[in-house]
Amino acid sequence: MLELIWIVIIGAAVGALAKLITPGRDPGGFFMTALLGMAGALVATFMGRMIGLYGANQNAGFIASIIGALVVLVIYHSVRRRQI
């Protein structure tokens, strides 16, 4: 349970930083920000494991999670732009 709370807190922080870095208006609230950050951390961990930066039991660091969240945010904006 504590690990889940920690994931939400770090995910929200990473998502908020990614939103601050990217230009433009983004109407998502706390829930969307937390999901974005958690997805970014997962993307960074998965990609890091694929290229050999992290071992099987290692997770991406904070900076890599922000980069992953930026990638997720760019994909989210491009998909959302096509729907409108």
C-alpha positions as CSV (number, residue, x, y, z in Angstrom):
1,M,0.0,0.0,0.0
2,L,2.8,2.4,0.9
3,E,4.5,1.7,-2.5
4,L,1.3,2.6,-4.3
5,I,1.1,5.9,-2.5
6,W,4.7,6.6,-3.2
7,I,4.2,5.8,-7.0
8,V,1.2,8.3,-7.1
9,I,3.3,11.0,-5.3
10,I,6.3,10.6,-7.6
11,G,4.1,10.3,-10.6
12,A,2.3,13.5,-9.8
13,A,5.7,15.3,-9.3
14,V,7.1,13.9,-12.6
15,G,3.9,14.7,-14.5
16,A,3.8,18.3,-13.1
17,L,7.4,18.9,-14.1
18,A,6.8,17.5,-17.6
19,K,3.8,19.8,-18.0
20,L,5.9,22.8,-16.9
21,I,8.6,21.9,-19.5
22,T,6.2,21.5,-22.5
23,P,4.8,24.7,-24.0
24,G,1.1,25.2,-24.5
25,R,-2.1,24.8,-22.5
26,D,-2.9,21.5,-21.0
27,P,-6.2,21.2,-19.2
28,G,-5.5,18.0,-17.3
29,G,-5.9,18.1,-13.5
30,F,-4.1,16.2,-10.7
31,F,-5.4,12.8,-11.8
32,M,-4.2,13.2,-15.4
33,T,-0.9,14.7,-14.2
34,A,-0.3,11.6,-11.9
35,L,-1.2,9.2,-14.7
36,L,1.1,11.0,-17.1
37,G,4.0,10.8,-14.6
38,M,3.4,7.2,-13.8
39,A,3.2,6.3,-17.5
40,G,6.4,8.3,-18.0
41,A,8.2,6.4,-15.3
42,L,7.0,3.1,-16.8
43,V,8.1,4.1,-20.3
44,A,11.5,5.2,-19.0
45,T,12.0,1.9,-17.0
46,F,10.9,-0.2,-20.0
47,M,13.1,1.6,-22.5
48,G,16.1,1.6,-20.0
49,R,15.8,-2.1,-19.5
50,M,15.5,-2.7,-23.3
51,I,18.8,-0.9,-24.0
52,G,20.6,-2.3,-20.9
53,L,20.7,0.8,-18.6
54,Y,18.7,-0.9,-15.9
55,G,18.6,-4.5,-14.5
56,A,15.6,-6.6,-13.9
57,N,14.8,-5.2,-10.5
58,Q,15.8,-1.6,-11.2
59,N,13.5,1.3,-12.0
60,A,14.2,4.5,-13.9
61,G,15.5,7.5,-12.0
62,F,13.7,10.8,-11.6
63,I,15.3,12.5,-14.6
64,A,14.6,9.5,-16.9
65,S,11.0,9.5,-15.6
66,I,10.6,13.1,-16.6
67,I,12.0,12.4,-20.0
68,G,9.6,9.4,-20.3
69,A,6.7,11.6,-19.2
70,L,7.6,14.2,-21.8
71,V,7.5,11.4,-24.5
72,V,4.1,10.3,-23.2
73,L,2.9,13.9,-23.2
74,V,4.0,14.5,-26.8
75,I,2.2,11.3,-27.9
76,Y,-0.9,12.3,-25.9
77,H,-1.0,15.8,-27.5
78,S,-0.6,14.3,-31.0
79,V,-3.4,11.8,-30.5
80,R,-5.6,14.4,-29.0
81,R,-4.9,16.9,-31.7
82,R,-6.0,14.3,-34.4
83,Q,-9.3,13.7,-32.5
84,I,-10.3,17.3,-32.5
